[in-house]
Amino acid sequence: MQLIGEGFSSIRERVEKLEKFSRGWRSSIYRGYWEGELLTFKVASSEEKIYAIRKEGRILECLLGLEAFPQIKLLGKDFIAYSFIDALPFKDYRGDKVWVLKSLIKIALFLDSVGINHGELNRIDKNVLVGEGKVYLIDFERGGFSKKTHNFTQLLQVFRRLNLIKKEEAVRIGREYRRGRITLPL
């Protein structure tokens, strides 16, 4: 990962074929080529949002080298950039969703084990990308480092919402998981 002591407005002219493809509440998303590599640029939408973008950069730095997460390349004053992920949002994916959900369980358990809270794992429709036999979890700007994580229990809420599990069963599994009394077969 390369630290850049400049804001996005200072480097944008050096990004080739730059195009904006999304805008969220905290950031605008661009893609373009930096030194020949296609990257996604996530730029804070205002001064107040810079903290969240930089926090996401620190989280992604800890996840560097793990293929289920964006691979951060640049960290600037008000932006991060990571390798472009050629994949579909979960909501648009038409393949085997059971495989995706099983992969998400593994991802959630891993994040819980290393003390990283995603913060919005209950929004898999937009925070999960699926492509070429891989599942990616993106958008860590609401995340953080914590001894008490909620990734797996948030995922149980998703399973409940999708009617894959009954409320009582989700509550039971969540409690047992928190107490360390269950191991999950994957």
VMD Tcl script that draws the C-alpha trace (Angstrom):
set ca {
  {0.00 0.00 0.00}
  {1.22 3.45 -0.88}
  {0.57 6.48 1.31}
  {-0.15 9.64 -0.64}
  {0.05 12.95 1.18}
  {-2.40 14.59 -1.20}
  {-6.15 14.77 -1.59}
  {-8.02 13.27 -4.51}
  {-8.41 16.63 -6.27}
  {-4.60 16.87 -6.46}
  {-4.10 13.45 -8.06}
  {-7.22 13.09 -10.21}
  {-5.43 14.45 -13.31}
  {-2.90 11.61 -13.03}
  {-5.65 8.95 -13.05}
  {-6.25 7.70 -16.59}
  {-9.76 7.02 -17.92}
  {-11.29 8.23 -14.67}
  {-15.06 7.75 -14.47}
  {-17.52 8.19 -11.65}
  {-19.79 5.19 -11.26}
  {-21.48 5.56 -7.89}
  {-22.28 8.00 -5.12}
  {-23.13 7.19 -1.55}
  {-23.86 9.16 1.56}
  {-20.22 9.22 2.70}
  {-18.35 8.99 -0.59}
  {-18.22 9.09 -4.35}
  {-16.84 6.07 -6.16}
  {-14.67 6.33 -9.28}
  {-12.68 3.89 -11.30}
  {-9.60 4.60 -13.34}
  {-6.05 3.57 -14.05}
  {-3.24 4.49 -11.68}
  {0.19 3.58 -13.01}
  {-1.41 1.06 -15.39}
  {-3.60 -0.71 -12.80}
  {-7.39 -0.44 -12.73}
  {-8.43 0.84 -9.30}
  {-11.58 1.85 -7.49}
  {-11.24 5.27 -5.85}
  {-13.44 6.00 -2.85}
  {-13.48 9.73 -2.14}
  {-14.99 11.35 0.96}
  {-18.07 13.39 0.05}
  {-17.29 16.09 2.64}
  {-14.75 17.07 5.26}
  {-16.78 15.30 7.96}
  {-16.64 11.99 6.06}
  {-12.85 11.87 5.74}
  {-12.50 10.09 9.09}
  {-14.73 7.19 7.92}
  {-12.83 6.78 4.65}
  {-9.44 6.79 6.38}
  {-10.74 4.31 8.98}
  {-11.84 2.03 6.16}
  {-8.32 2.33 4.74}
  {-6.81 1.19 8.06}
  {-9.17 -1.79 8.19}
  {-8.38 -2.78 4.60}
  {-4.68 -2.49 5.38}
  {-5.18 -5.19 8.03}
  {-6.99 -7.38 5.48}
  {-4.37 -6.94 2.77}
  {-3.58 -10.21 1.03}
  {-6.92 -11.84 1.88}
  {-8.92 -12.30 -1.30}
  {-12.40 -11.83 0.18}
  {-11.69 -8.14 0.77}
  {-10.71 -5.12 -1.35}
  {-6.95 -4.95 -1.80}
  {-5.96 -1.43 -0.83}
  {-3.32 0.23 -2.99}
  {-3.45 3.93 -2.07}
  {-4.36 5.90 1.03}
  {-4.65 9.65 0.49}
  {-5.81 12.56 2.61}
  {-9.47 12.16 1.65}
  {-9.60 8.93 -0.37}
  {-8.62 5.31 -0.60}
  {-8.02 3.27 -3.74}
  {-8.11 -0.48 -4.10}
  {-7.86 -3.01 -6.92}
  {-11.01 -2.92 -9.02}
  {-13.28 -5.87 -8.30}
  {-15.06 -7.10 -11.43}
  {-18.16 -8.55 -9.79}
  {-21.89 -8.08 -9.31}
  {-23.66 -6.84 -6.19}
  {-25.36 -9.71 -4.35}
  {-28.79 -8.29 -5.23}
  {-27.99 -8.69 -8.97}
  {-26.30 -12.08 -8.75}
  {-28.46 -14.85 -10.28}
  {-26.32 -17.88 -9.47}
  {-26.16 -20.19 -6.46}
  {-26.93 -17.93 -3.51}
  {-26.50 -20.74 -0.96}
  {-22.82 -20.93 -1.88}
  {-22.55 -17.16 -1.42}
  {-24.23 -17.29 2.00}
  {-21.93 -20.11 3.14}
  {-18.97 -18.02 2.04}
  {-20.33 -15.09 4.02}
  {-20.51 -17.23 7.15}
  {-16.80 -17.99 6.78}
  {-16.02 -14.30 6.19}
  {-18.10 -13.20 9.21}
  {-16.48 -15.78 11.49}
  {-13.03 -14.75 10.30}
  {-13.71 -11.05 10.94}
  {-15.09 -11.86 14.40}
  {-11.96 -13.90 15.17}
  {-9.60 -11.01 14.31}
  {-11.63 -8.28 16.02}
  {-12.84 -6.39 12.96}
  {-16.47 -5.34 12.91}
  {-17.87 -4.65 9.42}
  {-20.74 -2.58 10.77}
  {-23.19 -3.20 7.94}
  {-23.08 -6.92 7.26}
  {-26.86 -6.91 7.48}
  {-26.87 -5.04 4.12}
  {-25.49 -7.79 1.91}
  {-27.48 -6.57 -1.09}
  {-24.92 -3.82 -1.67}
  {-21.92 -4.68 0.54}
  {-21.30 -8.10 -0.99}
  {-19.96 -8.61 -4.51}
  {-19.95 -11.95 -6.33}
  {-17.79 -12.77 -9.33}
  {-15.78 -15.59 -10.89}
  {-16.30 -18.04 -8.04}
  {-15.40 -15.48 -5.36}
  {-17.31 -13.53 -2.74}
  {-16.08 -10.11 -1.65}
  {-17.14 -8.03 1.33}
  {-16.75 -4.29 0.71}
  {-17.60 -0.96 2.39}
  {-15.94 -0.98 5.79}
  {-16.43 2.74 6.47}
  {-18.93 1.96 9.26}
  {-16.61 -0.72 10.61}
  {-14.06 -0.70 13.34}
  {-11.80 -2.69 15.60}
  {-13.49 -4.25 18.61}
  {-13.20 -7.04 21.15}
  {-16.96 -7.50 20.81}
  {-17.80 -8.02 17.16}
  {-21.20 -8.54 15.58}
  {-20.52 -9.90 12.09}
  {-21.91 -13.39 12.56}
  {-24.93 -12.21 14.57}
  {-25.69 -9.57 11.93}
  {-25.56 -12.32 9.32}
  {-28.09 -14.31 11.36}
  {-30.41 -11.33 10.99}
  {-29.99 -11.55 7.21}
  {-30.82 -15.25 7.26}
  {-33.91 -14.46 9.31}
  {-34.97 -11.71 6.88}
  {-34.53 -14.12 3.96}
  {-36.69 -16.69 5.81}
  {-33.84 -19.17 5.89}
  {-34.04 -19.53 9.65}
  {-36.78 -18.98 12.23}
  {-36.42 -16.13 14.71}
  {-36.16 -18.45 17.71}
  {-33.44 -20.49 16.04}
  {-31.48 -17.36 15.10}
  {-31.66 -16.11 18.68}
  {-30.57 -19.49 20.05}
  {-27.65 -19.81 17.64}
  {-26.59 -16.22 18.33}
  {-26.60 -16.77 22.09}
  {-24.71 -20.04 21.84}
  {-22.19 -18.45 19.51}
  {-21.62 -15.55 21.91}
  {-21.06 -18.01 24.75}
  {-18.56 -19.92 22.63}
  {-20.61 -23.09 22.93}
  {-21.06 -23.87 19.26}
  {-18.86 -24.54 16.33}
  {-20.34 -24.17 12.94}
  {-19.88 -26.80 10.23}
  {-18.73 -25.23 6.99}
}
mol new
graphics top color blue
foreach p $ca { graphics top sphere $p radius 0.5 }
foreach p [lrange $ca 0 end-1] q [lrange $ca 1 end] { graphics top cylinder $p $q radius 0.2 }
display resetview
